[in-house]
Amino acid sequence: MLPFKLVYSDAYYLPIGNHVFPAEKYRRVHDRLIATGVAGPADFLEPEPASDQDILLVHKPEYVQKLKTGTLSPREEMEIEIPYSRDLVEAFWLAAGGSILAARHALTDKISVSIGGGFHHAFPDHGEGFCMIHDVAVAIRRLQRDDKIRTAMTVDCDVHQGNGTAAIFAGTRTASSLLPSVSGATLQHPQGNIGGKMREAHAGDVFTISLHQHNNYPMWKPPSSIDVDLADGVGDNDYLAWLDNALSSGLRQFEPDLICYIAGADPYQEDQLGGLNLTIDGLKKRDELVFRVARARDIPVMVTYAGGYAQDVEDTVTIHSNTVIAAKEAFAP
Ligand SMILES: [Zn+2]
């Protein structure tokens, strides 16, 4: 038995047909974890879909109405880049429910992983980049509404910037959540300003960190609390140094009640939609770093998966499975 819960449903599958997004990856990660003995059937919890009320904590009523009635305009549908269907809407409501469940269990067990979710390109009033509903934001707002948490920090390690996350949480402010600031100090890469640039902006009750390839979708990157704009081709060592730097800076400024880790598999060197150069081993070290930092500071972590478009889907499945193995190692009793 794992010392924490995995959240999964076969209905996480996104019915989008033959698409660069490998929607079957969730089931394959689930099956791999069981086949390799990393987890057993009893380690998994089956989520319920989020309620409309939960979704409305983040998304505009007009947008939710359009999703539920199939009345998106052709332009709005094109922007999501996956074919609209009622079944697809249900899969996104379920992903949001899964993130809520994982966030709740993170608070009791210190960590929980949803074998899905991480749809960080969804905005309050529209979807983008394969993301219809921002499941992580819905989970944060639901736990805040239930008085389970006051503050949260998103740590987004997908290769694409978390534009939806940044837009949703921009300017939401609880004064007491901010620690005395390091007053806009420019943070340096330990070995000098190599292969990237770190930008800092104002934080609210949710502190957002995004490490991403600068020269990639989304073109317009609304400011996160910390953005690390990485140059093309950044590899394991530089990436890990930047991540370490961003986490230290974020946690110097802000004390979150929950970390929401978005563990995208697409910084991988063989990703079709990414231009960074991380190895499978480097990606596992990335997961370990986030988990070690969270455990050392006793901050609960909920994990979601986001993107992963490796030439060989098996590599994406390995990277996502390794996230659970890294959690198992880092949170061993
Ligand atoms: Zn991505």
Boltz pocket constraint, residues with backbone or C-beta under 6 A from the ligand:
constraints:
  - pocket:
      binder: B
      contacts: [[A, 158], [A, 159], [A, 160], [A, 264], [A, 266], [A, 306], [A, 307], [A, 308]]
      max_distance: 6.0
